[in-house]
Amino acid sequence: MLGLDGANDGGAATFVGRGGELAALRTALSDSRLTTLTGPGGVGKTRLVRQLVEVAPGLTGPDGPFPDGIHWADLSPLPDDRLLVDTVADALDLADHTPRTLAEAVREWIGERRLLLVLDCCEHLVPAVRVLVRDLLDAAPHLALLLTSRQPLGFAEERVTELGPLPHPPEGGEALALFTARAADAPPRRRPPWSDGSLAAARTICARLEGVPLALELAAAQLADHTVEELADRLARRIGPLSTTRPVQPLRHRALRTAIGWSHEWCEPRERLLWLRLSVFGGAFDEAAARAVCAAPPLTGADVPPLLAALAAKSVVRSAGDGTYRMLDTIREYGAMWLAGLGEADALRDRHAAYFLHLVRTAERDWLGPGQREAYRRVAAVHGDLCAALDHYQSTAPARALELAGRVGFFWACCGHLHTARRYLERALAATRPEEVDRAGRGRALWALGVTLLLRGEHDQAHRLAVGCEALAAEGGPGSGSADDLRPALDAAYLLGLSHLLAGRPLAARMVADNVLEAFPASPFASGPRVRCHLVRVFALTGMGLFDDARAEAELLRSGCAERGEHWTRAYADYQLALICLFGSRPAESAGHARAMLESKRELDDSFGTALGLDLLAAARAADGDEEGAVRAYGTGHAYWQAVGHPQRGTPELEPVRAELERTARGALGDQAYEEAFREGVRHGHAQRAGGPPYDAG
């Protein structure tokens, strides 16, 4: 939709006008590495930039100014600057797995790339954005930045383009075109016939609202219940004469505030209350989340869906078309202002945090079933609200902050949010003394931190945490023998075993896994922690060269996971089977398992696991005599390794295989053909990471 601030306006409605502004913005991008599109809230900055990057031809591609793509960072949900760099890293699809700071990782990842980074809705973070932009411009010579903000940064080299309201001359102009286009969405019984009288009323509305797009959108949404003439009359009584000699504030500011207030006033009391409560969500939310957080007296859970639909009809919330909704930042700000005066903000934030704690508990419970994939995606989609819940609990209920951080930490580690996971886990652990929380909860948080550090390459510190987790589990004893009672011991064994594996000590890893599994016998699929310990055992058997035993146990894990619809463990079972087949001179079978691993990792959007699988696929193809296909797969894997911030790194057993691959492939193809196939694979990898074709297409 035209003129909507905030990312994801939720619609594919016709874009009206703005041809001159689009041309000016494109010219600014060609003339400056730093362009800021300024203008008041509701004037359409975000939508204009989206139109430019999605529709304008020739910006990307090998011959465009940004061959390495356009990356969009929506800053509107951020309450402060703590997650600013994290949000930029997400926009770049950088899941950094290194010990360096995330700011360093972002600088190095951009490096010599020629890309456009869009920072949308910067106005509430200007000081921090100014520091970040200066840092990036100095470090990346070919980077271009495009910002939307209600104020510029103030740099000498900044090219500022101001966006004003839509033209609204007496005959109507672009403002009238937008209003009538949105009026066409009204129910048939209220759709204006556009007689001379109704057109005159529409022109009056456009003039009184000063052509501010969001104000016009909100006004047009009222046509579900009122005629154009009724809207014009009500607006005249609300705003007053069209001309004034001493406006209290710029008319466009007054027009937007009036339109939002007008929408609020014309909502039913219960709709207003839901509006205010929904402002607690920083990002997208669905109906279930709205019910859980907003259903409190006088609203019931049954009240929320119809009230949410009514707010969507009034354009107060926007449907994304996938069952989720979001508020534009200007409308959310208005709701938050009224919420503060209502006196229930603290209770609302309590319910908000409790909902996301429940969401993560459910995700953990569903780990071994078909809900695993959806749990991954859900946790990733609500990242900002999970951080908000952790911040709230950190200041109000530190023990719950520790529980939430401990439960979400493993998901975040697997999704690549290692810096965020470490930050929140360390904060939560520092804010609670051991005697203040239950031993299992503290152990879970220490375990999640250990996994996070291990994936960042901080092996020594992770190993110390693993030993500490083992000692903490021993203090508690087995208890009743339930899955919850055994979890600390199983988690500790998994972390310690994984630490041994990555250090090249497979025998030690096997001993750790065997000891805990023999001490507490049960089905491998009795719990998530137990199946992870069995996976450590499979890796250890492979590392020790006991391929027959490793294969039998890997096949058992794989078939059990396939029956349950589980992807994470299944992927690593396929990885081990591919490795075993490779060492057993069965390259075609190895490639099949590698491709199966890649499909599972695609389901979980796991760049690190995908990089591992592509290296193995490359080795299998090389062993099968397909040197060119091997090099392409190796290049595709290189694109994924770049996304996690470092060159190839996997299990120690694969290191000599990689070296042999390069030597034999270069010998067979020659340097030129080798480099060409590698570059083709890298290009294919970048396309895949942007949602392109399956892995084997390269």
C-alpha positions as CSV (number, residue, x, y, z in Angstrom):
1,M,0.0,0.0,0.0
2,L,1.1,3.5,-0.7
3,G,2.6,5.7,2.0
4,L,2.7,3.3,4.9
5,D,5.5,3.6,7.5
6,G,6.9,0.5,9.0
7,A,8.2,-2.6,7.2
8,N,5.8,-5.1,5.7
9,D,2.6,-3.1,5.1
10,G,0.9,-6.4,4.4
11,G,-0.5,-5.7,1.0
12,A,0.2,-5.7,-2.7
13,A,-2.1,-2.8,-3.4
14,T,-1.5,-0.5,-6.3
15,F,1.3,2.0,-5.8
16,V,0.0,5.4,-6.7
17,G,2.1,8.3,-8.0
18,R,5.5,9.3,-6.5
19,G,7.2,9.0,-9.9
20,G,9.3,12.1,-9.3
21,E,10.3,11.0,-5.8
22,L,11.3,7.6,-7.1
23,A,13.6,9.1,-9.7
24,A,15.1,11.5,-7.2
25,L,15.8,8.7,-4.8
26,R,17.5,6.6,-7.5
27,T,19.6,9.6,-8.5
28,A,20.6,10.1,-4.9
29,L,21.7,6.4,-4.6
30,S,23.9,6.8,-7.7
31,D,25.5,10.0,-6.3
32,S,26.2,9.1,-2.7
33,R,27.1,6.1,-0.5
34,L,24.8,7.5,2.2
35,T,21.3,8.5,1.4
36,T,18.6,9.4,4.0
37,L,15.0,9.7,3.1
38,T,13.4,11.9,5.6
39,G,9.8,12.9,6.3
40,P,7.2,12.8,9.1
41,G,5.5,9.6,10.3
42,G,2.9,8.3,7.9
43,V,4.2,10.1,4.8
44,G,5.3,6.9,3.1
45,K,9.1,6.6,3.4
46,T,9.2,2.8,3.9
47,R,6.7,2.1,1.0
48,L,8.6,4.4,-1.4
49,V,11.9,2.6,-0.7
50,R,10.2,-0.8,-1.0
51,Q,8.8,0.3,-4.4
52,L,12.3,1.4,-5.4
53,V,14.1,-1.8,-4.5
54,E,11.4,-4.3,-5.5
55,V,10.3,-2.7,-8.8
56,A,13.0,-0.5,-10.1
57,P,15.1,-2.4,-12.7
58,G,18.8,-2.8,-12.8
59,L,19.8,-2.2,-9.2
60,T,21.1,-5.8,-8.7
61,G,22.6,-8.4,-10.9
62,P,26.1,-8.5,-12.3
63,D,25.7,-5.3,-14.3
64,G,23.8,-3.3,-11.6
65,P,25.3,-1.0,-9.0
66,F,24.6,-3.6,-6.2
67,P,25.6,-7.0,-7.6
68,D,25.8,-8.4,-4.0
69,G,22.2,-7.6,-3.4
70,I,19.9,-5.3,-1.4
71,H,19.5,-6.1,2.3
72,W,16.7,-4.7,4.5
73,A,17.0,-4.1,8.3
74,D,13.7,-3.0,9.9
75,L,14.6,-1.1,13.1
76,S,11.0,-0.1,14.0
77,P,10.5,-2.9,16.5
78,L,13.7,-2.2,18.5
79,P,12.9,-0.3,21.8
80,D,16.6,0.7,22.1
81,D,19.9,0.1,20.4
82,R,20.9,-3.2,22.1
83,L,19.8,-5.3,19.2
84,L,20.8,-2.9,16.5
85,V,23.8,-4.8,15.2
86,D,22.0,-8.1,15.6
87,T,19.2,-6.8,13.4
88,V,21.7,-5.7,10.7
89,A,23.4,-9.1,10.9
90,D,20.1,-10.8,10.4
91,A,19.4,-8.5,7.4
92,L,22.7,-9.6,5.9
93,D,21.9,-13.3,6.7
94,L,25.0,-13.5,8.7
95,A,24.9,-16.2,11.4
96,D,28.3,-15.6,12.9
97,H,30.0,-18.6,14.5
98,T,33.2,-16.9,15.7
99,P,34.5,-15.4,19.0
100,R,34.8,-11.9,17.6
101,T,32.2,-9.2,18.3
102,L,29.2,-9.1,16.0
103,A,30.1,-5.6,14.9
104,E,33.5,-6.9,13.7
105,A,31.8,-9.8,12.0
106,V,29.5,-7.5,10.1
107,R,32.3,-5.2,9.0
108,E,34.4,-8.2,7.8
109,W,31.4,-9.9,6.1
110,I,30.6,-6.7,4.0
111,G,34.3,-6.1,3.3
112,E,34.7,-5.5,-0.5
113,R,31.1,-6.5,-1.4
114,R,29.0,-4.1,-3.5
115,L,25.6,-4.1,-1.8
116,L,22.9,-1.8,-0.6
117,L,21.9,-1.9,3.1
118,V,18.6,-0.3,3.9
119,L,18.1,0.8,7.5
120,D,14.4,1.5,7.9
121,C,12.9,3.6,10.7
122,C,16.0,5.0,12.3
123,E,14.6,8.1,14.1
124,H,14.4,6.6,17.6
125,L,18.0,5.2,17.4
126,V,19.8,8.1,15.7
127,P,22.9,8.3,18.0
128,A,23.6,4.5,17.7
129,V,22.8,4.4,14.0
130,R,25.2,7.3,13.4
131,V,28.0,5.3,15.1
132,L,27.2,2.2,13.1
133,V,26.9,4.0,9.8
134,R,30.3,5.8,10.3
135,D,31.9,2.5,11.2
136,L,30.5,0.6,8.1
137,L,31.3,3.4,5.7
138,D,34.9,3.5,6.9
139,A,35.3,-0.3,6.8
140,A,33.5,-1.2,3.5
141,P,34.5,1.0,0.6
142,H,31.8,-0.3,-1.8
143,L,28.9,-0.3,0.6
144,A,25.9,2.0,0.0
145,L,23.4,2.8,2.8
146,L,19.8,4.0,2.4
147,L,18.1,5.1,5.5
148,T,14.5,6.2,6.3
149,S,14.1,8.5,9.3
150,R,12.2,11.4,10.5
151,Q,15.5,13.2,10.8
152,P,18.9,13.0,9.0
153,L,22.1,11.8,10.7
154,G,24.0,15.1,10.0
155,F,27.0,13.7,8.2
156,A,28.7,16.0,5.6
157,E,28.6,13.3,2.9
158,E,24.9,12.4,3.6
159,R,22.5,13.0,0.7
160,V,19.2,13.9,2.3
161,T,16.0,13.5,0.3
162,E,12.8,14.8,1.9
163,L,9.5,13.1,1.2
164,G,6.4,15.3,1.6
165,P,2.7,14.5,1.5
166,L,0.9,13.5,-1.7
167,P,-0.1,16.4,-4.0
168,H,-3.7,17.4,-3.3
169,P,-4.6,20.3,-5.6
170,P,-8.3,21.4,-5.8
171,E,-8.9,18.9,-8.6
172,G,-7.6,16.0,-6.4
173,G,-4.2,14.9,-7.6
174,E,-2.4,11.8,-6.3
175,A,-4.0,12.1,-2.9
176,L,-7.4,11.7,-4.4
177,A,-6.2,8.8,-6.5
178,L,-4.9,7.0,-3.3
179,F,-8.1,7.7,-1.4
180,T,-10.4,6.4,-4.2
181,A,-8.2,3.4,-4.7
182,R,-8.5,2.5,-1.0
183,A,-12.2,3.3,-1.0
184,A,-12.7,0.6,-3.6
185,D,-11.8,-1.9,-0.9
186,A,-14.9,-0.9,1.2
187,P,-17.8,-3.4,1.3
188,P,-20.1,-3.1,-1.7
189,R,-22.9,-1.5,0.3
190,R,-20.6,1.3,1.3
191,R,-18.5,1.6,-1.8
192,P,-18.9,5.2,-3.0
193,P,-20.7,5.7,-6.4
194,W,-18.4,8.7,-7.0
195,S,-21.0,11.2,-7.9
196,D,-20.1,14.9,-8.2
197,G,-21.1,15.3,-4.5
198,S,-19.1,12.3,-3.2
199,L,-16.0,13.4,-5.3
200,A,-16.2,16.9,-3.8
201,A,-16.4,15.4,-0.3
202,A,-13.4,13.2,-1.1
203,R,-11.4,16.2,-2.3
204,T,-12.2,18.0,0.9
205,I,-11.0,15.0,2.9
206,C,-7.7,14.9,1.0
207,A,-7.2,18.7,1.6
208,R,-8.0,18.5,5.3
209,L,-5.7,15.6,5.8
210,E,-3.0,17.4,3.9
211,G,-2.3,14.5,1.5
212,V,-0.6,12.4,4.3
213,P,-0.9,8.8,2.9
214,L,-1.4,7.0,6.2
215,A,-4.1,9.6,7.2
216,L,-5.9,9.0,3.9
217,E,-5.6,5.2,4.4
218,L,-7.2,5.4,7.8
219,A,-9.9,7.7,6.6
220,A,-10.7,5.4,3.6
221,A,-11.0,2.5,6.0
222,Q,-13.9,4.3,7.7
223,L,-16.0,3.8,4.6
224,A,-17.0,0.4,5.9
225,D,-19.4,2.2,8.2
226,H,-19.8,5.8,6.9
227,T,-20.4,7.6,3.6
228,V,-17.8,9.9,2.1
229,E,-20.0,12.8,2.9
230,E,-20.3,11.8,6.6
231,L,-16.5,11.5,6.8
232,A,-16.0,14.9,5.3
233,D,-18.5,16.5,7.7
234,R,-17.0,14.8,10.7
235,L,-13.5,15.8,9.7
236,A,-14.6,19.4,9.2
237,R,-15.9,19.6,12.7
238,R,-12.8,17.9,14.0
239,I,-10.1,19.9,12.2
240,G,-11.9,23.1,11.5
241,P,-11.4,25.5,8.5
242,L,-9.1,24.4,5.7
243,S,-7.0,27.6,6.2
244,T,-5.6,28.9,9.4
245,T,-3.2,31.8,10.0
246,R,-1.5,30.4,13.1
247,P,-1.3,26.6,13.1
248,V,-0.2,25.2,16.4
249,Q,2.0,22.7,14.5
250,P,2.7,21.8,10.9
251,L,-0.6,20.7,9.2
252,R,0.8,17.4,8.1
253,H,1.6,16.5,11.7
254,R,-1.8,17.6,12.9
255,A,-3.5,15.8,10.0
256,L,-1.9,12.4,10.9
257,R,-2.5,12.8,14.6
258,T,-6.1,13.8,13.8
259,A,-6.6,10.8,11.5
260,I,-5.2,8.3,14.1
261,G,-7.1,9.9,16.9
262,W,-10.2,9.9,14.6
263,S,-9.8,6.2,14.0
264,H,-9.4,5.6,17.7
265,E,-12.5,7.7,18.5
266,W,-14.6,5.8,16.0
267,C,-13.5,2.4,17.3
268,E,-15.9,0.8,19.8
269,P,-14.5,0.9,23.4
270,R,-13.5,-2.8,23.2
271,E,-11.7,-2.3,19.9
272,R,-9.8,0.7,21.4
273,L,-8.8,-1.5,24.4
274,L,-7.5,-4.2,22.1
275,W,-5.6,-1.6,20.0
276,L,-3.8,-0.4,23.1
277,R,-2.9,-3.8,24.3
278,L,-1.7,-5.0,20.9
279,S,0.9,-2.2,21.1
280,V,3.0,-4.4,23.4
281,F,4.0,-6.5,20.4
282,G,7.1,-5.2,18.7
283,G,6.8,-7.4,15.6
284,A,4.3,-9.7,13.9
285,F,1.7,-11.6,16.0
286,D,-1.0,-14.1,15.3
287,E,-4.5,-14.6,16.7
288,A,-3.3,-17.0,19.4
289,A,-0.7,-14.5,20.7
290,A,-3.3,-11.7,20.7
291,R,-5.7,-13.9,22.7
292,A,-3.1,-15.0,25.2
293,V,-1.7,-11.5,25.8
294,C,-4.7,-9.3,25.4
295,A,-7.6,-11.3,26.8
296,A,-8.0,-9.9,30.3
297,P,-11.1,-8.3,31.8
298,P,-13.2,-6.9,30.3
299,L,-12.0,-8.8,27.2
300,T,-12.4,-12.5,26.9
301,G,-10.5,-14.9,24.6
302,A,-13.6,-15.2,22.5
303,D,-13.8,-11.5,22.1
304,V,-10.3,-11.1,20.6
305,P,-10.7,-12.6,17.1
306,P,-13.7,-10.5,16.0
307,L,-12.2,-7.4,17.5
308,L,-8.9,-8.1,15.7
309,A,-10.8,-8.5,12.4
310,A,-12.6,-5.2,13.1
311,L,-9.2,-3.4,13.7
312,A,-7.9,-5.0,10.5
313,A,-10.9,-3.6,8.6
314,K,-10.1,-0.2,10.0
315,S,-6.4,-0.5,8.9
316,V,-5.3,-0.2,12.5
317,V,-3.6,-3.5,12.2
318,R,-2.3,-5.0,8.9
319,S,-2.7,-8.6,7.8
320,A,0.5,-10.1,6.3
321,G,-1.6,-12.7,4.5
322,D,0.0,-15.7,6.4
323,G,-2.1,-15.6,9.5
324,T,0.0,-12.9,11.2
325,Y,-0.7,-9.2,11.8
326,R,1.4,-6.2,12.7
327,M,1.0,-2.5,13.6
328,L,2.6,0.3,11.8
329,D,5.0,2.1,14.1
330,T,3.0,5.3,14.2
331,I,-0.1,3.5,15.2
332,R,1.7,1.4,17.7
333,E,3.2,4.6,19.3
334,Y,-0.3,6.0,19.6
335,G,-1.6,2.9,21.3
336,A,1.4,2.8,23.7
337,M,0.8,6.4,24.7
338,W,-2.8,5.6,25.7
339,L,-1.7,2.4,27.3
340,A,0.7,4.2,29.6
341,G,-2.2,6.3,30.9
342,L,-4.4,3.3,31.4
343,G,-2.2,1.9,34.2
344,E,-2.1,-1.7,33.0
345,A,1.2,-1.6,31.1
346,D,3.1,-3.8,33.7
347,A,0.4,-6.4,33.8
348,L,0.3,-6.5,30.0
349,R,4.1,-7.0,29.8
350,D,3.8,-9.8,32.4
351,R,1.3,-11.6,30.1
352,H,3.4,-10.9,27.0
353,A,6.5,-12.4,28.7
354,A,4.5,-15.3,30.0
355,Y,3.1,-16.1,26.5
356,F,6.6,-16.2,25.0
357,L,7.9,-18.4,27.9
358,H,5.0,-20.8,27.2
359,L,5.9,-20.7,23.4
360,V,9.4,-21.7,24.1
361,R,8.4,-24.4,26.6
362,T,6.1,-25.8,23.9
363,A,8.9,-25.7,21.3
364,E,11.1,-27.7,23.6
365,R,8.4,-30.2,24.3
366,D,7.8,-30.7,20.5
367,W,11.5,-31.2,19.8
368,L,11.2,-34.9,18.9
369,G,8.2,-34.7,16.6
370,P,6.7,-33.0,13.5
371,G,6.3,-29.8,15.5
372,Q,10.1,-29.3,15.5
373,R,10.3,-27.5,12.2
374,E,7.4,-25.2,13.1
375,A,9.0,-24.5,16.5
376,Y,12.2,-23.5,14.8
377,R,10.4,-21.1,12.5
378,R,8.2,-19.7,15.2
379,V,11.1,-19.0,17.5
380,A,12.9,-17.3,14.7
381,A,9.9,-15.2,13.7
382,V,9.3,-13.8,17.2
383,H,13.0,-13.1,17.9
384,G,12.4,-9.4,18.9
385,D,9.5,-10.2,21.2
386,L,11.5,-13.0,22.9
387,C,14.2,-10.4,23.6
388,A,11.6,-8.0,25.0
389,A,10.2,-10.8,27.2
390,L,13.7,-11.5,28.5
391,D,14.4,-7.9,29.2
392,H,11.1,-7.7,31.1
393,Y,11.9,-10.7,33.2
394,Q,15.4,-9.6,33.8
395,S,14.1,-6.5,35.7
396,T,11.0,-8.1,37.3
397,A,11.6,-11.9,37.7
398,P,15.3,-12.9,37.2
399,A,14.6,-16.6,37.8
400,R,12.1,-16.6,34.9
401,A,14.6,-14.8,32.8
402,L,17.1,-17.6,33.5
403,E,14.5,-20.2,32.6
404,L,13.5,-18.5,29.3
405,A,17.1,-17.9,28.3
406,G,18.0,-21.5,29.1
407,R,15.1,-22.9,27.1
408,V,15.5,-20.6,24.1
409,G,19.3,-20.7,24.1
410,F,19.7,-24.0,22.2
411,F,17.2,-22.9,19.5
412,W,19.0,-19.6,19.1
413,A,22.4,-21.4,18.9
414,C,21.0,-23.7,16.2
415,C,19.4,-20.8,14.3
416,G,22.7,-18.8,14.3
417,H,21.8,-16.2,16.9
418,L,24.9,-17.0,18.9
419,H,25.8,-13.5,20.0
420,T,22.2,-12.9,21.2
421,A,22.2,-16.2,23.0
422,R,25.5,-15.6,24.8
423,R,24.5,-12.1,25.8
424,Y,21.2,-13.1,27.4
425,L,22.4,-16.3,29.0
426,E,25.4,-14.5,30.6
427,R,23.1,-11.7,31.9
428,A,20.6,-14.2,33.3
429,L,23.2,-16.3,35.0
430,A,24.9,-13.2,36.5
431,A,21.6,-11.8,37.8
432,T,20.8,-15.0,39.9
433,R,22.6,-16.7,42.7
434,P,22.7,-20.5,42.6
435,E,20.6,-20.7,45.8
436,E,17.9,-18.6,44.3
437,V,17.0,-20.9,41.4
438,D,16.5,-24.6,41.0
439,R,19.5,-26.6,40.1
440,A,18.0,-28.0,36.9
441,G,17.1,-24.5,35.6
442,R,20.6,-23.2,36.2
443,G,22.1,-26.3,34.7
444,R,20.0,-25.8,31.5
445,A,21.2,-22.3,31.2
446,L,24.9,-23.3,31.7
447,W,24.4,-26.1,29.1
448,A,22.9,-23.7,26.6
449,L,25.7,-21.2,27.1
450,G,28.3,-24.1,26.7
451,V,26.7,-25.1,23.4
452,T,26.7,-21.5,22.2
453,L,30.4,-21.0,23.1
454,L,31.3,-24.3,21.4
455,L,29.7,-23.3,18.2
456,R,31.5,-19.9,18.4
457,G,34.8,-21.8,18.5
458,E,35.5,-21.0,22.2
459,H,36.3,-24.6,23.0
460,D,38.2,-24.3,26.3
461,Q,35.6,-22.2,28.0
462,A,32.8,-24.5,26.7
463,H,34.7,-27.5,28.0
464,R,34.9,-25.9,31.5
465,L,31.2,-25.3,31.4
466,A,30.6,-28.9,30.4
467,V,32.6,-30.1,33.3
468,G,30.6,-27.7,35.6
469,C,27.3,-29.0,34.2
470,E,28.4,-32.6,34.9
471,A,29.2,-31.7,38.5
472,L,26.0,-29.8,39.0
473,A,24.0,-32.8,37.6
474,A,25.8,-35.2,40.0
475,E,24.8,-33.0,43.0
476,G,21.2,-33.4,42.1
477,G,21.2,-37.2,41.6
478,P,18.8,-39.0,39.3
479,G,15.7,-38.1,41.4
480,S,12.6,-40.1,40.3
481,G,14.2,-41.1,37.0
482,S,11.7,-39.0,35.0
483,A,12.8,-37.3,31.8
484,D,13.0,-33.9,33.6
485,D,15.1,-35.4,36.4
486,L,17.5,-37.0,34.0
487,R,17.9,-34.0,31.7
488,P,20.8,-32.3,33.6
489,A,22.9,-35.5,33.4
490,L,22.1,-36.1,29.7
491,D,22.6,-32.4,28.7
492,A,26.0,-32.4,30.5
493,A,27.0,-35.6,28.7
494,Y,26.0,-34.2,25.3
495,L,28.0,-31.0,25.8
496,L,31.0,-32.7,27.2
497,G,31.0,-35.4,24.5
498,L,30.6,-32.7,21.8
499,S,33.5,-30.8,23.3
500,H,35.7,-34.0,23.1
501,L,34.6,-34.6,19.5
502,L,35.6,-31.2,18.3
503,A,38.9,-31.5,20.0
504,G,39.6,-34.7,18.2
505,R,39.0,-37.0,21.2
506,P,36.4,-39.5,20.0
507,L,37.3,-42.2,22.6
508,A,36.6,-39.7,25.4
509,A,33.4,-38.7,23.8
510,R,32.2,-42.3,23.5
511,M,33.0,-43.0,27.2
512,V,31.0,-40.0,28.3
513,A,28.0,-41.0,26.2
514,D,28.2,-44.7,27.1
515,N,28.4,-43.9,30.8
516,V,25.3,-41.7,30.9
517,L,23.3,-44.0,28.6
518,E,24.2,-47.1,30.6
519,A,23.5,-45.4,33.9
520,F,20.0,-44.4,32.8
521,P,18.8,-47.0,30.2
522,A,15.7,-46.1,28.1
523,S,14.7,-45.8,24.4
524,P,16.9,-43.5,22.4
525,F,13.8,-41.4,21.7
526,A,12.6,-41.0,25.3
527,S,13.7,-37.4,25.2
528,G,15.6,-34.8,23.2
529,P,18.6,-34.8,25.5
530,R,18.8,-38.6,25.3
531,V,18.7,-38.8,21.5
532,R,21.5,-36.1,21.3
533,C,23.6,-38.3,23.5
534,H,23.1,-41.2,21.1
535,L,24.1,-38.9,18.3
536,V,27.4,-38.1,20.2
537,R,28.0,-41.9,20.4
538,V,27.5,-42.3,16.6
539,F,30.0,-39.5,15.9
540,A,32.5,-41.0,18.4
541,L,32.2,-44.5,16.8
542,T,32.9,-43.0,13.3
543,G,35.8,-41.0,14.7
544,M,37.3,-44.2,16.1
545,G,37.0,-46.0,12.8
546,L,34.3,-48.4,14.0
547,F,32.2,-47.9,10.9
548,D,29.9,-50.9,11.1
549,D,28.8,-50.1,14.6
550,A,28.4,-46.4,13.7
551,R,26.4,-47.2,10.7
552,A,24.0,-49.5,12.5
553,E,23.3,-46.9,15.2
554,A,23.1,-44.0,12.7
555,E,20.5,-45.9,10.7
556,L,18.5,-46.6,13.9
557,L,18.5,-42.9,14.8
558,R,17.6,-41.9,11.2
559,S,14.7,-44.2,10.9
560,G,13.3,-43.3,14.3
561,C,13.6,-39.6,13.5
562,A,11.9,-40.1,10.1
563,E,9.0,-41.9,11.8
564,R,8.6,-39.0,14.2
565,G,9.0,-36.2,11.6
566,E,12.2,-34.9,13.4
567,H,14.8,-33.1,11.3
568,W,17.7,-31.9,13.4
569,T,19.0,-35.3,14.6
570,R,18.0,-37.0,11.4
571,A,20.2,-34.5,9.5
572,Y,23.3,-35.4,11.6
573,A,22.6,-39.1,11.3
574,D,22.6,-38.6,7.5
575,Y,25.8,-36.7,7.9
576,Q,27.4,-39.6,9.7
577,L,26.0,-42.2,7.2
578,A,27.4,-40.1,4.3
579,L,30.8,-40.0,6.0
580,I,30.8,-43.7,6.7
581,C,29.8,-44.5,3.1
582,L,32.6,-42.1,1.8
583,F,35.2,-43.9,3.9
584,G,33.7,-47.2,2.7
585,S,34.2,-46.4,-1.0
586,R,30.5,-46.0,-1.7
587,P,30.5,-42.4,-3.0
588,A,27.0,-42.5,-4.7
589,E,25.4,-43.7,-1.5
590,S,27.4,-41.0,0.4
591,A,26.1,-38.3,-1.9
592,G,22.5,-39.5,-1.3
593,H,22.9,-39.2,2.4
594,A,24.5,-35.8,2.0
595,R,21.6,-34.5,-0.1
596,A,19.2,-35.9,2.5
597,M,21.0,-34.0,5.2
598,L,20.8,-30.8,3.2
599,E,17.1,-31.1,2.8
600,S,16.6,-31.5,6.5
601,K,18.9,-28.5,7.1
602,R,16.9,-26.5,4.5
603,E,13.8,-27.2,6.6
604,L,15.5,-25.7,9.6
605,D,17.2,-22.8,7.8
606,D,20.5,-23.9,9.3
607,S,23.5,-22.3,7.5
608,F,26.1,-24.0,9.6
609,G,24.7,-27.5,9.1
610,T,24.2,-26.7,5.4
611,A,27.9,-25.8,5.0
612,L,28.9,-29.1,6.6
613,G,26.6,-31.0,4.3
614,L,27.8,-29.3,1.2
615,D,31.5,-30.1,2.0
616,L,30.5,-33.7,2.4
617,L,28.5,-33.7,-0.9
618,A,31.6,-32.2,-2.6
619,A,33.8,-35.0,-1.3
620,A,31.3,-37.7,-2.4
621,R,31.1,-36.3,-5.9
622,A,34.9,-36.1,-6.2
623,A,35.2,-39.7,-5.0
624,D,32.6,-40.7,-7.7
625,G,34.7,-39.0,-10.4
626,D,32.6,-35.9,-10.9
627,E,35.3,-33.3,-10.2
628,E,33.4,-30.4,-11.8
629,G,30.2,-31.1,-9.7
630,A,32.4,-31.5,-6.6
631,V,34.0,-28.1,-7.1
632,R,30.6,-26.5,-7.7
633,A,29.3,-28.0,-4.5
634,Y,32.5,-26.9,-2.7
635,G,31.9,-23.4,-4.0
636,T,28.3,-23.4,-2.9
637,G,29.4,-24.6,0.6
638,H,31.9,-21.7,0.6
639,A,29.0,-19.2,0.3
640,Y,27.4,-20.8,3.4
641,W,30.7,-20.8,5.3
642,Q,30.9,-17.1,4.6
643,A,27.5,-16.7,6.1
644,V,28.7,-18.2,9.4
645,G,31.8,-16.0,9.4
646,H,34.8,-18.2,8.8
647,P,36.3,-20.7,6.4
648,Q,35.4,-24.4,6.3
649,R,35.2,-26.0,9.7
650,G,33.7,-29.3,10.6
651,T,34.5,-32.7,12.1
652,P,38.3,-33.5,12.2
653,E,37.8,-36.6,10.0
654,L,36.8,-34.4,7.0
655,E,39.9,-32.2,6.9
656,P,42.2,-34.6,4.9
657,V,39.2,-35.3,2.6
658,R,39.0,-31.6,1.7
659,A,42.7,-31.3,1.0
660,E,42.5,-34.4,-1.3
661,L,39.4,-33.0,-3.1
662,E,41.2,-29.8,-4.1
663,R,44.3,-31.6,-5.2
664,T,42.6,-34.2,-7.4
665,A,40.0,-31.7,-8.8
666,R,42.6,-29.2,-9.8
667,G,44.7,-31.9,-11.4
668,A,41.7,-33.2,-13.4
669,L,40.2,-29.9,-14.4
670,G,43.1,-27.5,-14.5
671,D,43.3,-24.2,-12.6
672,Q,41.0,-22.2,-14.9
673,A,38.2,-24.7,-15.1
674,Y,38.5,-25.3,-11.3
675,E,38.2,-21.6,-10.5
676,E,35.3,-21.1,-12.9
677,A,33.3,-24.1,-11.4
678,F,34.1,-22.8,-7.9
679,R,32.8,-19.3,-8.8
680,E,29.7,-20.8,-10.3
681,G,29.1,-22.7,-7.1
682,V,29.6,-19.6,-5.0
683,R,27.0,-17.7,-7.1
684,H,24.6,-20.6,-6.7
685,G,25.1,-20.6,-3.0
686,H,24.2,-17.0,-2.7
687,A,21.1,-17.6,-4.8
688,Q,20.1,-20.5,-2.6
689,R,20.5,-18.5,0.6
690,A,18.2,-15.9,-1.0
691,G,15.5,-18.6,-1.4
692,G,16.6,-20.0,-4.7
693,P,16.6,-23.5,-6.2
694,P,17.5,-26.7,-4.3
695,Y,21.1,-27.6,-3.5
696,D,21.7,-30.1,-6.2
697,A,20.9,-27.5,-8.9
698,G,24.5,-26.3,-8.6
